[in-house]
Amino acid sequence: MIKVSVMYPNSKDVQFDTDYYQNKHLPMVTKLIGNALKGLELDLGIASRVPGESAPYVAIAHLLFDDVASFQEAFGPHAATFAADVKNYSNVQAELQISKLVIFKTKD
């Protein structure tokens, strides 16, 4: 399993419409990607490790796929559509990271 993290850096000039992203953009992504998407999680930044300091990212979407190939096959044909929609919710360019997902079991 892999995790594709789409991270929107925070700054004093960042504009990010959380409502649009959560209720319009992500549902569009989910619909277009289809069954290749195994899970979706949204983190909305509220703080950093320093009290009173803003979170380093205003939002991070985590998308789960079986492997890199399934992500590329599902995402690639729609990449231009997803990119064109960014102007509707933000003025920052997202950073994207693909990670191998390793899950640890905690003690009961």
N, C-alpha and C positions, 0 to 999 in steps of 0.2 A: 504494500500500500504506500502511496506517496501523498504528500500534502503540498498543494500549491498555495503559497501565501502571497496575497496581493496587499502590499503595505503602503499606506498613504502618509508620507512624512508630515509632521506637524511643524508649524512655524507661526510667527506673529501675523503673517499675511494670508495664512491658509483660509480658504473658503471650502466648506464641505457640508453639503445638504444631506444629513443623516437620513431624514425621512425619505427623500427621493432614492438614495442608495439602497436602503433597506426594503422599500416597498415597490420600487420600479426597476432599478438596475439589476439587483440580485435575482428577482423573480424572472427577468428576461434571460439572464445568464443561465439560470436553472432550466428554463424551458428549452433554450436553444442547444444546450449541451446534452440534455436528455439523460438516458440511463447510464452513461459513462460516469456521471457524477454520483459518488457514493455517499457524500455527506457535505454539509456546508455549515460553517460556523462564522459568526461575525463578532469581532472584538472592537469595542468603541473605547478609545483611550480616555482615561479620566485623570491620571496622575503619573508621576515618575517616581524614582526611588528617593528623590529629594523633595521634602515637604514644600508645597507651594509651587513647584515647578510643573509645567505642562507635560503631558505624556509625549514621548518621542514620535508616536504615530497617532493620528487622529482616528484612523480606522484600519483594521486588518481583517481581510476576508480569507478564510482557510477553506480550500476546496479539496476534497479527497477523491482520489482516483486509484484504480488498481495498479497502474504503472504509467511511466512517462509516455509511452506510445499511445495509450488510450486517452491521456490528456491531450496530446498533440492532435490526434485524429478528431476529437470532439471539439476542441477549442479553436484550432487553426482556421476552419472555414468561417468562423464568426468573429475572429479577432478584430477585423476592421469595424464591424458593427459595435462591438464592445468599446473600442477606442473612441469611436465617434460619439458615444453617449457620455463620455467623461465630462464634457463641457456642461452637461445638464446638472451635475452635482459637485464638481470640484474644479479648482484652478491649479491643482498640483498633479504631477505625473507620479503614478504609482511605481513602486519597486516590486519586482516579482522574484520569488525564490521557490525553487522546487526542492523538497526535502524527502528523504526516506523517513517514513513514520515508524518509530520504535515506541512501543507502549510497555510500560512497567507496571506490574501489579503492586499496589501498596498493601501493607499489612492490614488485616481485618480488624 
